[in-house]
Amino acid sequence: MAGHSKWNNIKRKKEKTDQQRAKIFTKIGRELSVAVKEGGPDPNSNSRLRDAIAKAKANNVPNENIERIIKKAAGGADGDNYEEIIYEGYGPGGVAVIVETLTDNRNRTAGDMRHYFDKCGGNLGQSGSVMFMFERKGLIVIDAEGLDEEKVMEDALEAGAVDFAREDDVFEILTEPNSLGDTRDELAKRGYSFLSAEVAYIPLNSTTISDPEQVAKMEKLIDMLEDNDDVQNIWHNWKN
């Protein structure tokens, strides 16, 4: 598998959200609401909603919370209208950064993004400025403990995976973006549970930072972005 471990980014995010459950619940709630408004409340006919539900469950969002959000969005009681906007830029040391947002105020969010990048020694770019350095893939992460690597790889490939790798204590499974849900569901039928399953921006190459001051600024940039309620996902090519 090309590039560095994608799970490092997600694991860091997951460790942080363990301390901020309310915030991650709010963000996933937005994804569920947008998915319902876009394709209806039935996950069997709405693949985006099915993926959002799977993400919610992977983050331990209670089933009653999920059902309440879906019902509210389907009934039109959720008056918020969120717009999907992707921001691209360079962080300290030339690290390429992609930020996925759902916002009800694009001016506020754009101002926040510009402020964060400027404050941390980076710069917000135009659309397409770093996107070419990533590929869009479905990424499924499974805890490797107690599992046979050959068996997991065989099951993953049979379920539609296009690439497979072991990275430290996890298995990373890549799919085509539109195949993520089907591959995840097939693996679930075979008894697997997931640390993460989402469509990701996978870096084609990585950037390292040797200057401790720039490392600190990059960490600060990630923290500021993660703490923003409008930010859903952050992808970068920093090999940290």
CYANA upper distance limits for C-alpha pairs under 8 A (distance plus 0.5 A):
  1 MET  CA    163 ASP  CA      7.17
  1 MET  CA    164 PHE  CA      7.47
  1 MET  CA    165 ALA  CA      6.87
  2 ALA  CA    204 LEU  CA      7.14
  2 ALA  CA    205 ASN  CA      8.17
  3 GLY  CA    203 PRO  CA      6.90
  3 GLY  CA    204 LEU  CA      6.21
  3 GLY  CA    205 ASN  CA      5.76
  3 GLY  CA    206 SER  CA      6.90
  4 HIS  CA    203 PRO  CA      8.49
  4 HIS  CA    205 ASN  CA      8.18
  4 HIS  CA    206 SER  CA      7.32
  4 HIS  CA    239 LYS  CA      7.28
  5 SER  CA      9 ASN  CA      8.47
  5 SER  CA    167 GLU  CA      6.81
  6 LYS  CA     10 ILE  CA      7.49
  6 LYS  CA    172 GLU  CA      8.48
  6 LYS  CA    202 ILE  CA      7.48
  7 TRP  CA     11 LYS  CA      6.26
  7 TRP  CA    141 VAL  CA      7.72
  7 TRP  CA    167 GLU  CA      8.24
  7 TRP  CA    170 VAL  CA      8.44
  7 TRP  CA    172 GLU  CA      7.88
  8 ASN  CA     12 ARG  CA      6.65
  9 ASN  CA     13 LYS  CA      6.89
  9 ASN  CA    235 TRP  CA      8.08
 10 ILE  CA     14 LYS  CA      6.51
 10 ILE  CA    196 SER  CA      8.33
 11 LYS  CA     15 GLU  CA      6.56
 12 ARG  CA     16 LYS  CA      6.84
 13 LYS  CA     17 THR  CA      6.72
 14 LYS  CA     18 ASP  CA      6.75
 15 GLU  CA     19 GLN  CA      7.76
 16 LYS  CA     20 GLN  CA      7.19
 17 THR  CA     21 ARG  CA      6.11
 17 THR  CA     23 LYS  CA      8.00
 17 THR  CA     24 ILE  CA      6.69
 20 GLN  CA     24 ILE  CA      7.08
 21 ARG  CA     25 PHE  CA      6.55
 22 ALA  CA     26 THR  CA      6.74
 23 LYS  CA     27 LYS  CA      6.87
 23 LYS  CA    229 ASP  CA      7.75
 24 ILE  CA     28 ILE  CA      6.60
 25 PHE  CA     29 GLY  CA      6.44
 25 PHE  CA     56 ALA  CA      8.27
 25 PHE  CA     61 VAL  CA      6.97
 26 THR  CA     30 ARG  CA      6.96
 26 THR  CA    229 ASP  CA      8.35
 27 LYS  CA     31 GLU  CA      7.15
 27 LYS  CA    229 ASP  CA      7.22
 27 LYS  CA    230 ASP  CA      8.04
 27 LYS  CA    231 VAL  CA      8.30
 27 LYS  CA    232 GLN  CA      6.78
 28 ILE  CA     32 LEU  CA      6.74
 28 ILE  CA     52 ALA  CA      7.81
 28 ILE  CA     55 LYS  CA      8.27
 28 ILE  CA     56 ALA  CA      6.76
 28 ILE  CA    232 GLN  CA      8.40
 29 GLY  CA     33 SER  CA      6.63
 29 GLY  CA     66 ILE  CA      8.06
 29 GLY  CA     69 ILE  CA      7.05
 30 ARG  CA     34 VAL  CA      6.61
 30 ARG  CA     82 TYR  CA      8.27
 30 ARG  CA    102 LEU  CA      7.87
 31 GLU  CA     35 ALA  CA      6.57
 31 GLU  CA     52 ALA  CA      6.86
 31 GLU  CA    102 LEU  CA      8.41
 32 LEU  CA     36 VAL  CA      6.72
 32 LEU  CA     49 LEU  CA      6.68
 32 LEU  CA     52 ALA  CA      6.26
 32 LEU  CA     53 ILE  CA      7.57
 32 LEU  CA     66 ILE  CA      8.27
 32 LEU  CA     69 ILE  CA      7.51
 32 LEU  CA     70 ILE  CA      7.12
 33 SER  CA     37 LYS  CA      6.77
 33 SER  CA     69 ILE  CA      7.04
 33 SER  CA     70 ILE  CA      6.85
 33 SER  CA     73 ALA  CA      5.91
 33 SER  CA     78 ASP  CA      8.32
 34 VAL  CA     38 GLU  CA      6.54
 34 VAL  CA     81 ASN  CA      8.44
 34 VAL  CA     82 TYR  CA      7.42
 35 ALA  CA     39 GLY  CA      6.54
 35 ALA  CA     40 GLY  CA      7.79
 35 ALA  CA     46 ASN  CA      8.28
 35 ALA  CA     48 ARG  CA      6.29
 35 ALA  CA     49 LEU  CA      5.50
 35 ALA  CA     52 ALA  CA      8.03
 36 VAL  CA     40 GLY  CA      5.03
 36 VAL  CA     41 PRO  CA      5.49
 36 VAL  CA     46 ASN  CA      8.45
 36 VAL  CA     49 LEU  CA      6.86
 36 VAL  CA     70 ILE  CA      7.04
 36 VAL  CA     73 ALA  CA      6.82
 36 VAL  CA     74 ALA  CA      6.81
 37 LYS  CA     41 PRO  CA      8.35
 37 LYS  CA     73 ALA  CA      7.09
 37 LYS  CA     74 ALA  CA      7.30
 39 GLY  CA     45 SER  CA      8.36
 39 GLY  CA     46 ASN  CA      5.96
 39 GLY  CA     48 ARG  CA      8.19
 39 GLY  CA     49 LEU  CA      8.14
 40 GLY  CA     46 ASN  CA      7.06
 40 GLY  CA     74 ALA  CA      7.34
 41 PRO  CA     46 ASN  CA      7.90
 41 PRO  CA     49 LEU  CA      8.01
 41 PRO  CA     70 ILE  CA      6.74
 41 PRO  CA     71 LYS  CA      7.99
 41 PRO  CA     74 ALA  CA      6.49
 42 ASP  CA     46 ASN  CA      6.48
 42 ASP  CA     49 LEU  CA      8.20
 43 PRO  CA     47 SER  CA      6.65
 43 PRO  CA     48 ARG  CA      8.22
 43 PRO  CA     49 LEU  CA      5.88
 43 PRO  CA     50 ARG  CA      5.20
 44 ASN  CA     50 ARG  CA      7.63
 46 ASN  CA     50 ARG  CA      6.83
 47 SER  CA     51 ASP  CA      6.67
 47 SER  CA    181 GLY  CA      7.46
 48 ARG  CA     52 ALA  CA      6.71
 49 LEU  CA     53 ILE  CA      6.58
 50 ARG  CA     54 ALA  CA      6.78
 50 ARG  CA    181 GLY  CA      7.79
 51 ASP  CA     55 LYS  CA      6.70
 51 ASP  CA    181 GLY  CA      6.64
 51 ASP  CA    197 ALA  CA      8.46
 51 ASP  CA    198 GLU  CA      7.65
 52 ALA  CA     56 ALA  CA      6.61
 53 ILE  CA     57 LYS  CA      6.71
 53 ILE  CA     66 ILE  CA      7.72
 54 ALA  CA     58 ALA  CA      6.67
 54 ALA  CA    197 ALA  CA      7.84
 55 LYS  CA     59 ASN  CA      6.84
 55 LYS  CA    196 SER  CA      7.40
 55 LYS  CA    197 ALA  CA      6.89
 55 LYS  CA    198 GLU  CA      7.46
 56 ALA  CA     60 ASN  CA      6.87
 56 ALA  CA     61 VAL  CA      5.75
 56 ALA  CA     66 ILE  CA      8.03
 57 LYS  CA     61 VAL  CA      5.93
 57 LYS  CA     62 PRO  CA      7.77
 57 LYS  CA     63 ASN  CA      8.17
 58 ALA  CA    194 PHE  CA      6.99
 58 ALA  CA    195 LEU  CA      6.55
 58 ALA  CA    196 SER  CA      6.61
 58 ALA  CA    197 ALA  CA      8.31
 61 VAL  CA     65 ASN  CA      7.23
 61 VAL  CA     66 ILE  CA      7.54
 62 PRO  CA     66 ILE  CA      7.09
 63 ASN  CA     67 GLU  CA      6.67
 64 GLU  CA     68 ARG  CA      6.54
 65 ASN  CA     69 ILE  CA      6.75
 66 ILE  CA     70 ILE  CA      6.78
 67 GLU  CA     71 LYS  CA      6.59
 68 ARG  CA     72 LYS  CA      6.55
 69 ILE  CA     73 ALA  CA      6.63
 70 ILE  CA     74 ALA  CA      6.51
 71 LYS  CA     75 GLY  CA      6.59
 72 LYS  CA     76 GLY  CA      6.85
 72 LYS  CA     77 ALA  CA      5.74
 72 LYS  CA     78 ASP  CA      6.30
 73 ALA  CA     77 ALA  CA      6.57
 73 ALA  CA     78 ASP  CA      5.65
 80 ASP  CA    104 ASP  CA      7.43
 81 ASN  CA    103 THR  CA      8.49
 81 ASN  CA    104 ASP  CA      6.39
 82 TYR  CA    102 LEU  CA      6.03
 82 TYR  CA    103 THR  CA      5.42
 82 TYR  CA    104 ASP  CA      5.19
 83 GLU  CA    101 THR  CA      8.45
 83 GLU  CA    102 LEU  CA      5.86
 83 GLU  CA    103 THR  CA      5.73
 83 GLU  CA    104 ASP  CA      6.68
 83 GLU  CA    106 ARG  CA      8.25
 84 GLU  CA    100 GLU  CA      7.92
 84 GLU  CA    101 THR  CA      6.26
 84 GLU  CA    102 LEU  CA      5.20
 84 GLU  CA    103 THR  CA      7.13
 85 ILE  CA    100 GLU  CA      6.80
 85 ILE  CA    101 THR  CA      5.85
 85 ILE  CA    102 LEU  CA      6.95
 85 ILE  CA    103 THR  CA      8.07
 86 ILE  CA     98 ILE  CA      7.49
 86 ILE  CA     99 VAL  CA      6.15
 86 ILE  CA    100 GLU  CA      5.17
 86 ILE  CA    101 THR  CA      6.58
 87 TYR  CA     98 ILE  CA      6.34
 87 TYR  CA     99 VAL  CA      5.56
 87 TYR  CA    100 GLU  CA      7.07
 87 TYR  CA    101 THR  CA      8.38
 87 TYR  CA    113 MET  CA      8.30
 87 TYR  CA    124 LEU  CA      7.99
 87 TYR  CA    125 GLY  CA      8.12
 87 TYR  CA    126 GLN  CA      8.39
 87 TYR  CA    127 SER  CA      7.53
 88 GLU  CA     96 ALA  CA      8.20
 88 GLU  CA     97 VAL  CA      6.29
 88 GLU  CA     98 ILE  CA      5.21
 88 GLU  CA     99 VAL  CA      6.86
 88 GLU  CA    124 LEU  CA      6.68
 88 GLU  CA    125 GLY  CA      5.96
 88 GLU  CA    126 GLN  CA      7.14
 88 GLU  CA    127 SER  CA      6.85
 88 GLU  CA    128 GLY  CA      7.77
 88 GLU  CA    129 SER  CA      6.97
 88 GLU  CA    130 VAL  CA      6.62
 88 GLU  CA    131 MET  CA      7.74
 89 GLY  CA     96 ALA  CA      6.63
 89 GLY  CA     97 VAL  CA      5.86
 89 GLY  CA     98 ILE  CA      7.23
 89 GLY  CA    117 PHE  CA      8.29
 89 GLY  CA    122 GLY  CA      7.95
 89 GLY  CA    123 ASN  CA      6.22
 89 GLY  CA    124 LEU  CA      4.70
 89 GLY  CA    125 GLY  CA      4.93
 89 GLY  CA    126 GLN  CA      7.99
 89 GLY  CA    129 SER  CA      7.38
 89 GLY  CA    130 VAL  CA      7.06
 90 TYR  CA     94 GLY  CA      5.95
 90 TYR  CA     95 VAL  CA      5.83
 90 TYR  CA     96 ALA  CA      5.24
 90 TYR  CA     97 VAL  CA      6.23
 90 TYR  CA    117 PHE  CA      8.25
 90 TYR  CA    122 GLY  CA      5.87
 90 TYR  CA    123 ASN  CA      5.94
 90 TYR  CA    124 LEU  CA      6.93
 90 TYR  CA    125 GLY  CA      7.67
 90 TYR  CA    130 VAL  CA      8.30
 91 GLY  CA     95 VAL  CA      5.43
 91 GLY  CA     96 ALA  CA      6.88
 91 GLY  CA     97 VAL  CA      7.14
 91 GLY  CA    117 PHE  CA      7.05
 91 GLY  CA    120 CYS  CA      7.76
 91 GLY  CA    121 GLY  CA      7.17
 91 GLY  CA    122 GLY  CA      4.63
 91 GLY  CA    123 ASN  CA      7.02
 91 GLY  CA    218 MET  CA      6.86
 91 GLY  CA    221 LEU  CA      8.06
 92 PRO  CA    120 CYS  CA      7.34
 92 PRO  CA    121 GLY  CA      5.96
 92 PRO  CA    122 GLY  CA      5.60
 92 PRO  CA    214 GLN  CA      6.09
 92 PRO  CA    215 VAL  CA      8.11
 92 PRO  CA    217 LYS  CA      7.11
 92 PRO  CA    218 MET  CA      6.30
 93 GLY  CA    207 THR  CA      8.50
 93 GLY  CA    208 THR  CA      8.31
 93 GLY  CA    209 ILE  CA      6.48
 93 GLY  CA    214 GLN  CA      7.00
 94 GLY  CA    122 GLY  CA      8.23
 94 GLY  CA    207 THR  CA      7.90
 95 VAL  CA    207 THR  CA      6.41
 95 VAL  CA    208 THR  CA      8.39
 95 VAL  CA    236 HIS  CA      7.30
 95 VAL  CA    237 ASN  CA      6.59
 95 VAL  CA    238 TRP  CA      6.21
 96 ALA  CA    130 VAL  CA      6.49
 96 ALA  CA    133 MET  CA      8.29
 96 ALA  CA    236 HIS  CA      5.95
 96 ALA  CA    237 ASN  CA      6.24
 96 ALA  CA    238 TRP  CA      7.98
 97 VAL  CA    130 VAL  CA      7.68
 97 VAL  CA    234 ILE  CA      7.64
 97 VAL  CA    235 TRP  CA      6.27
 97 VAL  CA    236 HIS  CA      4.90
 97 VAL  CA    237 ASN  CA      7.55
 98 ILE  CA    130 VAL  CA      8.00
 98 ILE  CA    131 MET  CA      7.90
 98 ILE  CA    201 TYR  CA      8.45
 98 ILE  CA    234 ILE  CA      6.33
 98 ILE  CA    235 TRP  CA      5.56
 98 ILE  CA    236 HIS  CA      6.70
 99 VAL  CA    231 VAL  CA      7.35
 99 VAL  CA    232 GLN  CA      8.11
 99 VAL  CA    233 ASN  CA      6.41
 99 VAL  CA    234 ILE  CA      5.16
 99 VAL  CA    235 TRP  CA      6.95
100 GLU  CA    231 VAL  CA      6.49
100 GLU  CA    232 GLN  CA      6.01
100 GLU  CA    233 ASN  CA      5.58
100 GLU  CA    234 ILE  CA      6.88
101 THR  CA    230 ASP  CA      5.83
101 THR  CA    231 VAL  CA      4.88
101 THR  CA    232 GLN  CA      5.66
101 THR  CA    233 ASN  CA      7.57
102 LEU  CA    230 ASP  CA      5.85
102 LEU  CA    231 VAL  CA      7.06
102 LEU  CA    232 GLN  CA      7.21
103 THR  CA    109 THR  CA      7.37
103 THR  CA    230 ASP  CA      5.86
105 ASN  CA    109 THR  CA      6.93
106 ARG  CA    110 ALA  CA      6.42
107 ASN  CA    111 GLY  CA      6.63
108 ARG  CA    112 ASP  CA      6.73
109 THR  CA    113 MET  CA      6.67
109 THR  CA    230 ASP  CA      7.47
110 ALA  CA    114 ARG  CA      6.71
111 GLY  CA    115 HIS  CA      6.62
112 ASP  CA    116 TYR  CA      6.69
113 MET  CA    117 PHE  CA      6.83
113 MET  CA    124 LEU  CA      7.87
113 MET  CA    225 LEU  CA      8.19
114 ARG  CA    118 ASP  CA      6.57
114 ARG  CA    123 ASN  CA      7.75
114 ARG  CA    124 LEU  CA      6.35
115 HIS  CA    119 LYS  CA      6.41
116 TYR  CA    120 CYS  CA      6.78
116 TYR  CA    221 LEU  CA      6.79
116 TYR  CA    224 MET  CA      7.24
116 TYR  CA    225 LEU  CA      7.81
117 PHE  CA    121 GLY  CA      6.82
117 PHE  CA    122 GLY  CA      5.21
117 PHE  CA    123 ASN  CA      5.65
117 PHE  CA    124 LEU  CA      6.61
117 PHE  CA    221 LEU  CA      7.28
118 ASP  CA    122 GLY  CA      5.91
118 ASP  CA    123 ASN  CA      6.17
118 ASP  CA    124 LEU  CA      8.21
120 CYS  CA    217 LYS  CA      5.68
120 CYS  CA    218 MET  CA      7.36
120 CYS  CA    220 LYS  CA      7.51
120 CYS  CA    221 LEU  CA      6.40
121 GLY  CA    217 LYS  CA      7.67
125 GLY  CA    129 SER  CA      6.32
125 GLY  CA    130 VAL  CA      8.42
127 SER  CA    131 MET  CA      8.29
128 GLY  CA    132 PHE  CA      7.22
130 VAL  CA    134 PHE  CA      8.10
131 MET  CA    135 GLU  CA      8.43
133 MET  CA    203 PRO  CA      6.54
133 MET  CA    204 LEU  CA      6.18
133 MET  CA    205 ASN  CA      7.67
134 PHE  CA    201 TYR  CA      6.16
134 PHE  CA    202 ILE  CA      5.69
134 PHE  CA    203 PRO  CA      4.81
134 PHE  CA    204 LEU  CA      5.81
135 GLU  CA    201 TYR  CA      6.06
135 GLU  CA    202 ILE  CA      5.67
135 GLU  CA    203 PRO  CA      6.96
135 GLU  CA    204 LEU  CA      7.30
136 ARG  CA    176 GLU  CA      8.35
136 ARG  CA    177 PRO  CA      7.07
136 ARG  CA    199 VAL  CA      7.45
136 ARG  CA    200 ALA  CA      6.29
136 ARG  CA    201 TYR  CA      5.27
136 ARG  CA    202 ILE  CA      6.70
137 LYS  CA    174 LEU  CA      6.81
137 LYS  CA    175 THR  CA      6.32
137 LYS  CA    176 GLU  CA      5.79
137 LYS  CA    177 PRO  CA      5.36
137 LYS  CA    199 VAL  CA      6.12
137 LYS  CA    200 ALA  CA      5.99
137 LYS  CA    201 TYR  CA      6.96
137 LYS  CA    202 ILE  CA      7.23
138 GLY  CA    173 ILE  CA      8.49
138 GLY  CA    174 LEU  CA      5.98
138 GLY  CA    175 THR  CA      5.18
138 GLY  CA    176 GLU  CA      6.17
138 GLY  CA    177 PRO  CA      5.21
138 GLY  CA    178 ASN  CA      8.21
138 GLY  CA    179 SER  CA      7.82
138 GLY  CA    180 LEU  CA      5.58
138 GLY  CA    197 ALA  CA      7.82
138 GLY  CA    198 GLU  CA      6.24
138 GLY  CA    199 VAL  CA      4.65
138 GLY  CA    200 ALA  CA      6.36
139 LEU  CA    172 GLU  CA      7.34
139 LEU  CA    173 ILE  CA      6.24
139 LEU  CA    174 LEU  CA      5.35
139 LEU  CA    175 THR  CA      6.99
139 LEU  CA    180 LEU  CA      7.92
139 LEU  CA    196 SER  CA      8.11
139 LEU  CA    197 ALA  CA      6.16
139 LEU  CA    198 GLU  CA      6.06
139 LEU  CA    199 VAL  CA      6.39
139 LEU  CA    200 ALA  CA      6.65
140 ILE  CA    172 GLU  CA      6.39
140 ILE  CA    173 ILE  CA      5.49
140 ILE  CA    174 LEU  CA      6.95
140 ILE  CA    180 LEU  CA      8.42
140 ILE  CA    184 ARG  CA      7.77
140 ILE  CA    194 PHE  CA      7.49
140 ILE  CA    195 LEU  CA      8.27
140 ILE  CA    196 SER  CA      6.22
140 ILE  CA    197 ALA  CA      4.79
140 ILE  CA    198 GLU  CA      7.15
141 VAL  CA    170 VAL  CA      7.06
141 VAL  CA    171 PHE  CA      6.19
141 VAL  CA    172 GLU  CA      5.31
141 VAL  CA    173 ILE  CA      6.82
141 VAL  CA    194 PHE  CA      6.36
141 VAL  CA    195 LEU  CA      5.96
141 VAL  CA    196 SER  CA      5.63
141 VAL  CA    197 ALA  CA      6.83
142 ILE  CA    170 VAL  CA      6.08
142 ILE  CA    171 PHE  CA      5.67
142 ILE  CA    172 GLU  CA      7.23
142 ILE  CA    192 TYR  CA      8.16
142 ILE  CA    193 SER  CA      7.22
142 ILE  CA    194 PHE  CA      5.43
142 ILE  CA    195 LEU  CA      6.07
142 ILE  CA    196 SER  CA      7.83
143 ASP  CA    169 ASP  CA      6.98
143 ASP  CA    170 VAL  CA      5.11
143 ASP  CA    171 PHE  CA      6.92
143 ASP  CA    194 PHE  CA      7.70
143 ASP  CA    195 LEU  CA      7.17
144 ALA  CA    148 ASP  CA      8.38
144 ALA  CA    149 GLU  CA      8.15
144 ALA  CA    169 ASP  CA      5.95
144 ALA  CA    170 VAL  CA      5.09
144 ALA  CA    171 PHE  CA      6.31
145 GLU  CA    169 ASP  CA      7.36
145 GLU  CA    170 VAL  CA      8.16
147 LEU  CA    151 LYS  CA      8.36
147 LEU  CA    152 VAL  CA      7.72
148 ASP  CA    152 VAL  CA      6.74
149 GLU  CA    153 MET  CA      6.57
149 GLU  CA    166 ARG  CA      8.37
150 GLU  CA    154 GLU  CA      6.63
151 LYS  CA    155 ASP  CA      6.63
152 VAL  CA    156 ALA  CA      6.47
153 MET  CA    157 LEU  CA      6.64
153 MET  CA    164 PHE  CA      6.92
154 GLU  CA    158 GLU  CA      6.67
155 ASP  CA    159 ALA  CA      6.56
155 ASP  CA    187 LEU  CA      7.68
156 ALA  CA    160 GLY  CA      6.99
156 ALA  CA    161 ALA  CA      5.94
156 ALA  CA    164 PHE  CA      8.12
156 ALA  CA    173 ILE  CA      7.57
156 ALA  CA    183 THR  CA      8.01
156 ALA  CA    187 LEU  CA      7.46
157 LEU  CA    161 ALA  CA      5.17
157 LEU  CA    162 VAL  CA      7.25
157 LEU  CA    163 ASP  CA      8.16
157 LEU  CA    164 PHE  CA      8.49
159 ALA  CA    182 ASP  CA      8.19
159 ALA  CA    183 THR  CA      5.53
159 ALA  CA    184 ARG  CA      8.43
159 ALA  CA    186 GLU  CA      6.34
159 ALA  CA    187 LEU  CA      7.10
160 GLY  CA    175 THR  CA      7.36
160 GLY  CA    179 SER  CA      7.79
160 GLY  CA    182 ASP  CA      8.38
160 GLY  CA    183 THR  CA      6.08
161 ALA  CA    173 ILE  CA      6.92
161 ALA  CA    174 LEU  CA      6.18
161 ALA  CA    175 THR  CA      5.20
161 ALA  CA    176 GLU  CA      8.12
161 ALA  CA    183 THR  CA      7.28
162 VAL  CA    173 ILE  CA      8.25
162 VAL  CA    174 LEU  CA      6.22
162 VAL  CA    175 THR  CA      5.70
162 VAL  CA    176 GLU  CA      7.58
163 ASP  CA    173 ILE  CA      6.46
163 ASP  CA    174 LEU  CA      5.53
163 ASP  CA    175 THR  CA      7.47
164 PHE  CA    171 PHE  CA      7.76
164 PHE  CA    172 GLU  CA      6.32
164 PHE  CA    173 ILE  CA      5.17
164 PHE  CA    174 LEU  CA      6.77
165 ALA  CA    171 PHE  CA      6.35
165 ALA  CA    172 GLU  CA      5.83
165 ALA  CA    173 ILE  CA      7.18
166 ARG  CA    170 VAL  CA      6.43
166 ARG  CA    171 PHE  CA      5.00
166 ARG  CA    172 GLU  CA      6.61
167 GLU  CA    171 PHE  CA      6.59
167 GLU  CA    172 GLU  CA      7.39
175 THR  CA    179 SER  CA      6.56
175 THR  CA    180 LEU  CA      6.25
175 THR  CA    183 THR  CA      7.99
176 GLU  CA    180 LEU  CA      7.02
177 PRO  CA    199 VAL  CA      6.44
179 SER  CA    183 THR  CA      6.60
180 LEU  CA    184 ARG  CA      6.48
180 LEU  CA    197 ALA  CA      8.22
180 LEU  CA    198 GLU  CA      7.76
180 LEU  CA    199 VAL  CA      7.65
181 GLY  CA    185 ASP  CA      6.49
182 ASP  CA    186 GLU  CA      6.59
183 THR  CA    187 LEU  CA      6.69
184 ARG  CA    188 ALA  CA      6.60
184 ARG  CA    197 ALA  CA      7.80
185 ASP  CA    189 LYS  CA      6.78
186 GLU  CA    190 ARG  CA      7.05
187 LEU  CA    191 GLY  CA      7.11
187 LEU  CA    192 TYR  CA      6.18
188 ALA  CA    192 TYR  CA      5.40
188 ALA  CA    193 SER  CA      6.81
200 ALA  CA    235 TRP  CA      8.14
201 TYR  CA    235 TRP  CA      6.65
202 ILE  CA    235 TRP  CA      8.18
203 PRO  CA    236 HIS  CA      7.44
203 PRO  CA    237 ASN  CA      5.88
205 ASN  CA    237 ASN  CA      7.22
206 SER  CA    237 ASN  CA      5.26
206 SER  CA    238 TRP  CA      6.26
206 SER  CA    239 LYS  CA      6.22
207 THR  CA    237 ASN  CA      6.34
207 THR  CA    238 TRP  CA      5.44
207 THR  CA    239 LYS  CA      6.25
208 THR  CA    238 TRP  CA      6.38
208 THR  CA    239 LYS  CA      5.78
208 THR  CA    240 ASN  CA      7.38
209 ILE  CA    214 GLN  CA      7.37
209 ILE  CA    215 VAL  CA      6.73
209 ILE  CA    238 TRP  CA      8.17
209 ILE  CA    239 LYS  CA      8.41
209 ILE  CA    240 ASN  CA      8.32
210 SER  CA    214 GLN  CA      8.24
210 SER  CA    215 VAL  CA      7.82
211 ASP  CA    215 VAL  CA      6.77
212 PRO  CA    216 ALA  CA      6.70
213 GLU  CA    217 LYS  CA      6.81
214 GLN  CA    218 MET  CA      6.58
215 VAL  CA    219 GLU  CA      6.73
216 ALA  CA    220 LYS  CA      6.64
217 LYS  CA    221 LEU  CA      6.61
218 MET  CA    222 ILE  CA      6.84
219 GLU  CA    223 ASP  CA      6.70
220 LYS  CA    224 MET  CA      6.59
221 LEU  CA    225 LEU  CA      6.68
222 ILE  CA    226 GLU  CA      6.56
222 ILE  CA    234 ILE  CA      8.20
223 ASP  CA    227 ASP  CA      6.65
224 MET  CA    228 ASN  CA      7.06
225 LEU  CA    231 VAL  CA      7.00
225 LEU  CA    234 ILE  CA      8.14
226 GLU  CA    231 VAL  CA      6.96
226 GLU  CA    232 GLN  CA      8.44
226 GLU  CA    233 ASN  CA      8.37
226 GLU  CA    234 ILE  CA      8.13
227 ASP  CA    231 VAL  CA      8.38
